[in-house]
Amino acid sequence: MITTAFTETFGVRHPLLCGGMTGLGRAELIAAVAEAGALGFLTALTQPTPEALTLEIKRTRELTDQPFGVNLTILPTVRPVPYDEYRAAIIESGITVVETAGGSPDAHLPDFKAAGIKVIHKAVAVRHAVKAQALGVDAVSIDGFECAGHPGEDDIGGLVLIAAATRALDVPVIASGGIATGAGLVAALALGACAANMGTRFMATTEAPVHDNVKRQIVANSERESIIVFREFHNSARVARNSVSEEIAEISRRPGSSFEDVAHLASGVRGRERVLGAGDMEDGLWWAGQAQGLITEVDSCRNVVDRIIADAEEIIRHRLPGFLPAA
């Protein structure tokens, strides 16, 4: 067992997380992550209404008695999101840990803290992490440039960003981006983090609620099979490389282009229905990070977590001490 400030603070067996993933953060995956001894997050906005989120929390509790949390992503949307109602559903359901992402969690912290809920805020820059700490979050998850999703505009890889964040912060730091193995966990711990967050690795598990074609594609892909899109619109996003993401990148580079020119290709509904749901790997945008190049098989969440922890312990106990002279 690897014990860190994260395992002690959040009451889980292993210093591993499955952060919120749109379309994937549902009961079957998050319960399996919890049963494996890691901390998983249901994705609140994957559920169409706050009432549906309440039911999904209940469904998760029917599958596990281990700790799990809820992700609340705060982003501008075409249709207004009833954030107050989602927050109330989280609190009334007795959730003890929330992962916030996107915009500032400031408006939500008073109610969460009054309810005794611990808050982990996901940031992509040290300056944002420092601000979140000042607001009163309990931990920060720092996303390196390798990550799937939105890595920000600074392009700082995890090797530097994690170390810089741990130097600047007093709250526990969780490393995120490009981690899928025991060696990655050990590297994160060596840089000062107390846990590692994985998204792409948990997509390639038997319990992930996506088409098997997606899981097989992740295994087949190398570390080169992701691409940054939306950079020209100051909303950089790392997604899997396919026909649609390549077309988005090409259109976006044209002088005078705008997001409206690629909106039909970038539709989240299209990606969830045609790729994650139907398994057509070339007919929509889908999220995946550079960690694809480290994933060699689809396996259960329990086996993935067990192997990562076993490999990390072997490295800490045997490989690293071998670099030092005998006492």
C-alpha positions in Angstrom: 0.0 0.0 0.0 1.3 3.4 -1.0 0.2 6.0 1.6 0.2 9.7 0.8 -1.6 12.9 1.9 -4.2 12.1 -0.8 -5.1 8.6 0.6 -5.2 9.9 4.1 -7.3 13.0 3.3 -9.8 11.4 1.0 -10.0 8.0 2.6 -9.2 5.8 -0.4 -6.8 2.9 -0.6 -4.7 4.0 -3.5 -3.3 7.4 -4.7 -5.1 7.1 -8.1 -8.1 9.0 -9.5 -10.4 8.8 -12.4 -11.4 12.4 -13.0 -14.7 13.5 -14.6 -15.1 12.6 -18.2 -18.1 13.8 -20.2 -20.2 10.8 -21.4 -18.1 8.3 -19.5 -18.4 9.3 -15.8 -21.3 7.1 -15.1 -22.2 4.6 -12.4 -20.8 1.5 -14.0 -17.3 2.9 -14.5 -17.1 5.0 -11.3 -18.3 2.2 -9.1 -15.7 -0.1 -10.6 -13.0 2.5 -10.0 -14.1 2.8 -6.4 -14.2 -1.0 -5.9 -10.6 -1.1 -7.2 -9.5 1.3 -4.4 -9.2 4.5 -6.5 -11.3 7.7 -6.4 -13.7 8.2 -9.3 -16.0 11.0 -10.2 -19.4 10.9 -11.8 -19.7 13.7 -14.3 -22.6 15.9 -13.2 -23.3 17.4 -16.6 -23.4 14.0 -18.3 -26.8 13.7 -16.7 -29.4 15.8 -18.4 -31.0 17.2 -15.2 -30.1 17.5 -11.5 -32.8 14.9 -10.8 -31.0 12.5 -13.1 -27.7 13.1 -11.3 -29.4 12.2 -8.0 -30.6 8.9 -9.5 -27.1 8.2 -10.9 -25.5 8.8 -7.5 -28.0 6.4 -6.0 -27.3 3.8 -8.8 -23.5 4.1 -8.0 -24.2 3.5 -4.3 -26.0 0.3 -5.2 -22.9 -0.9 -7.0 -20.3 0.1 -4.3 -19.9 1.1 -0.7 -16.5 2.7 -1.4 -15.9 6.5 -1.7 -16.6 8.3 -4.9 -17.2 11.9 -5.9 -18.9 14.1 -8.5 -17.3 16.3 -11.1 -18.9 19.7 -11.7 -17.4 21.4 -14.8 -18.1 25.1 -15.0 -18.0 26.3 -18.6 -19.9 28.7 -20.9 -22.7 26.9 -22.7 -25.2 27.7 -25.4 -28.0 26.7 -23.1 -27.8 28.0 -19.5 -26.9 25.2 -17.0 -28.8 25.2 -13.7 -25.6 25.0 -11.7 -27.3 25.9 -8.4 -29.6 22.9 -8.8 -26.8 20.5 -9.7 -24.9 21.7 -6.7 -27.9 21.2 -4.5 -28.3 17.7 -5.8 -24.7 16.9 -5.0 -25.1 18.2 -1.4 -28.4 16.6 -0.8 -27.1 13.3 -2.0 -24.4 13.3 0.7 -21.4 13.4 -1.6 -18.2 14.0 0.4 -15.8 15.1 -2.4 -16.3 17.2 -5.5 -14.0 17.8 -8.5 -14.5 21.2 -10.0 -13.0 22.2 -13.4 -13.2 24.8 -16.1 -14.1 28.2 -14.5 -13.5 29.4 -11.0 -15.2 27.3 -8.2 -15.7 30.4 -6.1 -19.5 30.6 -6.4 -19.9 27.0 -5.3 -17.3 26.8 -2.5 -19.4 28.3 0.4 -22.2 25.8 0.0 -19.8 22.8 -0.5 -17.7 23.8 2.5 -20.8 24.4 4.7 -21.8 20.8 3.8 -18.4 19.4 4.8 -17.5 18.5 1.2 -13.9 18.5 0.2 -13.2 20.2 -3.2 -10.4 19.3 -5.7 -10.0 21.9 -8.4 -8.5 21.0 -11.7 -6.1 23.6 -13.1 -3.8 23.8 -16.2 -1.5 26.5 -14.9 0.3 27.2 -11.6 -1.2 30.7 -11.4 -4.7 29.2 -11.6 -3.8 26.6 -9.0 -2.5 29.3 -6.6 -5.8 31.2 -7.1 -7.8 28.1 -6.4 -5.8 27.5 -3.2 -6.5 31.1 -2.1 -10.2 30.4 -2.6 -10.0 27.5 -0.2 -10.0 24.3 -2.2 -8.7 21.2 -0.4 -6.5 19.9 -3.3 -5.5 20.8 -6.8 -5.3 18.5 -9.8 -2.7 20.0 -12.2 -3.1 19.1 -15.9 0.1 18.8 -18.0 0.1 19.5 -21.8 -0.1 15.7 -22.4 -3.7 15.5 -21.1 -6.9 14.8 -23.0 -9.3 17.7 -22.9 -8.3 21.3 -22.4 -4.6 21.7 -21.5 -4.7 25.5 -21.6 -2.6 27.7 -23.8 0.8 27.6 -22.1 1.9 24.1 -23.4 3.8 23.1 -20.3 4.4 19.4 -20.0 3.9 17.5 -16.7 7.5 17.1 -15.9 7.8 20.9 -15.3 4.3 21.8 -14.4 3.8 19.2 -11.6 7.1 20.2 -10.0 6.3 23.9 -10.3 2.8 23.4 -8.8 4.1 21.4 -5.8 6.7 24.1 -5.1 4.0 26.9 -5.2 1.2 25.2 -3.3 0.6 24.0 0.2 -2.5 21.9 -0.5 -2.1 18.4 -1.9 -1.3 18.3 -5.6 -2.6 15.6 -7.9 -0.7 15.0 -11.2 -2.7 14.7 -14.3 -1.9 14.2 -18.0 0.1 11.4 -19.7 -0.1 9.0 -16.8 -1.2 5.4 -17.4 1.4 3.2 -15.6 3.1 2.5 -12.3 6.2 4.3 -13.5 4.1 7.4 -14.2 2.7 7.3 -10.7 6.2 7.0 -9.2 7.3 9.9 -11.4 4.4 12.0 -10.1 5.2 11.2 -6.5 8.9 12.0 -7.1 7.9 15.4 -8.5 6.0 16.2 -5.3 2.4 15.1 -6.2 0.5 12.9 -3.8 -1.6 11.1 -6.4 -2.1 10.6 -10.1 -5.3 11.3 -12.1 -6.0 9.1 -15.2 -8.7 9.5 -17.9 -7.6 7.9 -21.1 -6.4 4.8 -19.2 -9.8 4.3 -17.6 -11.5 4.6 -21.0 -9.7 1.4 -22.1 -11.3 -0.7 -19.4 -14.1 -3.3 -19.6 -16.4 -1.2 -17.4 -16.0 2.0 -19.4 -19.5 2.8 -21.0 -18.2 3.2 -24.5 -18.1 1.1 -27.7 -15.4 -1.6 -27.8 -14.0 0.0 -30.9 -13.0 3.0 -28.9 -11.1 0.8 -26.4 -9.4 -1.1 -29.1 -8.4 2.1 -30.9 -6.8 3.4 -27.8 -4.7 0.3 -27.5 -3.8 0.4 -31.2 -2.8 4.1 -31.1 0.6 5.5 -30.3 1.5 8.5 -28.3 1.4 10.5 -31.6 -2.3 9.8 -32.2 -3.7 12.9 -30.6 -4.0 16.4 -32.0 -4.6 19.9 -30.6 -7.7 21.6 -32.0 -9.4 24.9 -31.4 -6.1 26.7 -30.7 -7.0 29.4 -33.1 -10.1 30.1 -31.0 -8.1 30.3 -27.8 -9.8 27.1 -26.5 -7.1 24.5 -27.1 -8.3 20.9 -26.8 -6.4 17.6 -27.1 -8.5 14.9 -28.9 -7.8 11.7 -30.7 -6.4 12.0 -34.2 -9.0 10.9 -36.8 -10.6 12.2 -40.0 -12.8 14.7 -38.2 -10.2 16.2 -35.9 -7.8 16.5 -38.9 -10.5 18.3 -40.8 -11.2 20.6 -37.9 -7.5 21.5 -37.7 -7.3 22.2 -41.4 -10.4 24.4 -41.5 -9.2 26.3 -38.4 -5.9 27.3 -40.0 -7.7 29.1 -42.8 -7.5 32.9 -42.6 -10.7 34.3 -41.1 -12.0 31.0 -39.9 -14.3 30.9 -36.8 -15.6 28.2 -34.5 -18.9 28.3 -36.4 -17.0 26.9 -39.4 -16.2 23.7 -37.5 -19.1 23.5 -35.0 -20.9 20.8 -37.0 -17.8 18.6 -36.8 -17.0 19.4 -33.2 -20.4 18.7 -31.8 -20.2 16.8 -28.5 -23.5 15.1 -29.2 -22.1 13.8 -32.6 -19.0 12.5 -30.9 -20.9 10.7 -28.1 -23.5 9.2 -30.4 -21.4 8.2 -33.4 -18.0 7.4 -31.9 -18.5 6.5 -28.2 -21.9 5.0 -28.8 -21.9 3.5 -32.3 -18.1 2.9 -32.5 -17.5 4.7 -35.8 -14.0 5.9 -35.1 -13.9 8.4 -38.0 -17.2 10.1 -37.6 -16.9 12.4 -34.7 -14.6 14.2 -32.2 -13.5 12.2 -29.2 -11.2 12.9 -26.3 -7.9 11.0 -25.7 -4.4 12.0 -24.5 -0.9 11.1 -25.3 -1.1 8.3 -22.7 -2.6 6.2 -25.5 0.9 5.2 -26.4 1.3 3.6 -22.9 -1.8 1.5 -23.0 -1.3 -2.0 -24.3 -4.6 -3.8 -23.4 -8.2 -3.4 -22.3 -8.7 -4.8 -18.8 -10.9 -4.4 -15.8 -10.6 -1.4 -13.5 -9.4 -3.6 -10.7 -6.7 -5.2 -12.7 -5.5 -1.8 -14.1 -5.3 -0.3 -10.6 -3.7 -3.4 -9.1 -1.1 -3.5 -11.8 -0.2 0.2 -11.5 0.2 0.0 -7.8 2.2 -3.3 -7.9 4.5 -1.8 -10.5 4.9 1.4 -8.6 5.8 -0.5 -5.4 8.3 -2.6 -7.3 10.0 0.5 -8.6 10.1 2.2 -5.2 11.3 -0.9 -3.3 13.7 -2.4 -5.8 14.6 -0.4 -8.9 15.3 3.0 -7.4 17.3 1.7 -4.3 19.5 -0.1 -6.8 20.9 3.3 -8.0 22.3 4.0 -4.6 25.5 2.4 -3.2 25.0 -0.2 -0.5 25.1 1.2 3.0 
